[in-house]
Amino acid sequence: MVNQAEPLAMAGAFVEDAEAQARFLARKRYLAWRRRLLPVAAVLLFLLLWWQAVERFDIKPFIAPSPVAVAHVLAERFDILMANLVPTAIEAVLGFVLGNFAAMSLATAFVWRKTMEEALFPIAVMVNTIPVVAKAPILVLLLGNGMEPKIAIAAIICFFPTLVNMTRGLRDVRPEQLELMRVLSATSWEVFWRIRVPNALPYLFSALKIAASTAVIGAIVGEWIGSTQGIGALIIQSTYNFDSPLLYATIVVGSTFSALFFGVISIAERYMLRWNVTHNA
């Protein structure tokens, strides 16, 4: 005799699975929208509190302008702000590329030659401990007053975090992975590209996201030392002229570029790590 309860039980289970999946998707959409909206809401709340503080306490514009005044300057002097952003962006990006390339190359050398790490890593630590404001005048004297010292400062700031993270990522490999590659008679280069480099990618991108922000800071600090253009130079000029709205607008432009740079690296991280997992699978 055919049991009539079994098809009904299967249909009920199917309905429950469909409902559970629908609830899961709805929860996932809710979390995605919350991640997008919460930062926007926080920024709007901050701007509202800032505006109210300026209005209620009657703060003078040269001390702290209102967000409305800053927005007015952003719209009115947009061309000037963008013209000064371009050299800063070039210096930051070139410094980011050069500094991280040098750090990754040296980290690779450290993995291959332990004696090189023992000899050069203390020097890298000492250079990193020198304040940026002390490095900038030295590099200006050595490289001149053009874009070169700003690029060098941005590169030096990016260099050390990437060197440390990349070295750790290349070394932090599970012994069983190395043993498997030995069993398979893999060469040193195969071990490096198939095991060490994929393992180092999460460490590397953590450092690159930090470097994306610090490279902009390095370029701006470099422009404080003898520069007539760029975000750093515009900050100095607006400070000396007590042009507080322009100062705040310049800071907003520099911070926005830094955030966009960080976002680009984050997108590249998601793509590369997903590709790496798929490729290895």
N, C-alpha and C positions, 0 to 999 in steps of 0.2 A: 504494500500500500504506500502511495506517495505521501510523504509528510507535507501537509499544507503550510506548516509553520515555518519551514526552512526558507521558502522564497520570501515570505513576509519579513522574516528576520534579516535576510540579506538586503532587502529593499530598505528596511529601517536603518541598517548600518550604513548603507550608501548615502541616505539622506543626512544622517548624523555627520558622516565624513565631509559631505558637501557643505554643511553648515559650519563645521569646524574650519574648513579651508576658507570659507567666506569671512569668518570672524578673524582668522589669521591675516588675510589680505587687508581687511579693513584696519586692523591694528597696525599693520606695516605702513599703510598709507598715512594713518594718523601720526605715527612716529616720524615719518619723512617730512610731513608738513610742519610738525612741531619743531624739528631741527632747523627748518627754514625760517619759520616765523618768530621763534624765540629771540634770535639775535636782532632781527628787525625791530621787534617790540622793545628790546633792551636799549637799542640805539635811540629810538623815538622817546622813550622815557628819560634817558639821559639828556637829550636835547631839550625836552620840556622842563626838566629840573634846572638845567643851565639857564634857560631863558627866564624862568621865574625868579631864580636867584639874582640875576642881573637887574630885573625890573623891580623886585621888592626891596632890595638893599641899595638900589640906586648906585651901582658900581660904575665908575667912570669908564668910557669906551677905551681909553688908552691903557687901562689896566686889564679889563676883560670885556671884550665886545659881546653883544648878544649873538645867538646863532643866526638871527635875521641879518645882522650886519655882515657876518662872515659869508653867508649865502649871497648877499648883494655883491660883495667883492669877488666871489668866485664867478659870478655871472659877468660882472663888469670888466674884470681884468683876466678873463679866461685865456686870452691869447698870450699875455705876458707870463702867466703861470705855466702854460703848456710849453712856451719857448724855453723856460728855465728848467722844466721837467726833462726835456729831451737829453741835454748833456748828462744830467744826473742818472737817468735811466741807462744811457750808454755806458757810463762808468761803472754802474752797479752790475749790469749784465756781463760786461767784459771781465770785471774783477771776479764775479761769481764763477765764470767759466774757467779763468786762469787759475784761481785759487783752488777750486775743487779738482781740476785736472792735475795740478801739482800734488795735491794731497792724495788722490787715488794712486798716482804713479809711485809716490814715495811709500804708501801703505803696501803696495804690491812688492816693492823692493824689500820692505821690512819682513814680509812673509817669506820671501825667498832667502834672505840673508839676515839672520838674527843679529850678527855682529854689527850690521849697518844700523839696526834699530837701537842697539845699545849705545852706539856712538852718536847718532844724530837726534834721537828723540829728546834727550835733555836740552839740546840747543833749541829745538822747536818749542819746548816748554818755556824756556827763558825768553824767547822772542814773543811768545803769547802773553807773558806777564807784563810786558812793557805797555803802558797806557796808550790808547790810540792818539790822544792829543800830543803825546811825546813822539810817536812815530811820524806823525804828519809833517812837522817842520823838517825832520831829517830827510824824508823822502822828497820834499819840495826842493831842498838844497841839492839833492843828488840828481833828481829827474827834471827839474825845471818847474815852471808855473803852468804847464798845460794840463791835459787830461791824464798824462802818465802817472803822476803821483796819486791822483784820486783812484785810478784803477788799481794801483799797487796797494793802497790802503784797503780797498774793498777785498782784494785778493788775500791779503794777509789775515784779515778778520775771518774770512771764510775757511782759511786753510786748516787751522788747528782742530776744530770740531769734526771736520770730515776726516782728517788724518786719524784721529782717535777712534771714531766709529768704524771707519773702513778697515782699519787694522784689526779691531776686535771682531768684526764680522767675518773677515777672511780666516781668522784663527779659530773662531768658535764653531768648529765642525765636530759632529759626533764621531767618536772613534770607529763605530761600526760602519759608517759611511766610507771612511778611509780604508778600512779593512776590506770592504766589498770591492772597492776600486783596485786594491792590490790583487785580490783574487782574480779579477777580470783582466789583470795585466795592463791596467791603464797607465798612460804616461803622466808625467808631472803636469803637463799642460792640460791634459784631459781632466785630471783631478781639479786643477785650478778653475777651468771654465765650467765644468759640470757640477762641481760640489761647492767650491769656495765662493765663486762669484754669486751664484743664486742664493747661497746662505747669507751673503753680505748685503744683498739688496735692501732688506728692511732697515738695517743699520745705516746704510748709505742714505736712504731717503729721509730718515730721521734727521741726519746731519744737513742734508740739502735744504730741508724746510727751515731749519734754523739759519742756514747761510743765506737763504733768499731774503730774509729780513735784515740780517746784519750787513749784507753787502750794500744795501741802500743806506744804512746808517754810516758805513765806512765812507761811501762816496760823499755824503752830506758833510761829514766831519772834515774830509779832505778839502772840500770847497770853502770851509771856514778859513783856511790858511791860504790867503792870496788868490782869490778867484773872483771874477767879475760876472760870472753867470752860473746858473744852477740853483737848485733848491737851497743848498747851504748858503750861497752868496745872497740869495733873496731873503733868507731868514735874518742874516746879519744886517742887511740894508734896512729892512722893515723894523728891526729892533732899535737901531740907531736913530731912525726917524720917528720913533714912537707911533708907528703905524700898526697898531694892534690888530685891526681887522685883516690887514694883508698878512701879518705874521701868522695868525690862526689859519687863514685860507691856504697859505703855503704849507703849513704843517699838515692840513687835511689832504692836500694834493700828494705830498710825499708819503703819508701814511696809506693813502688809497693805492698808490702804486706798489708799495711794499706788500699790502694785503693781496693785490692781484698777482704779484710775483709768487707769493706763497701759495695762492690758489692754483696757479699753473703747475707748480711742483707737486702739489697734492693730487691733481688730476693725472699727472704723469706717473705718480706712485701707484695709484689705483690701477692704471692700465698695465704698467710694467709688472707689478706683483701678480695681477690676475693672469697675464700672459705667461709669466714664469711658472705659476702653479699648473696651468693648462698644458704648457710645453713639457714640464717634467712628468705630468701624469701620462 
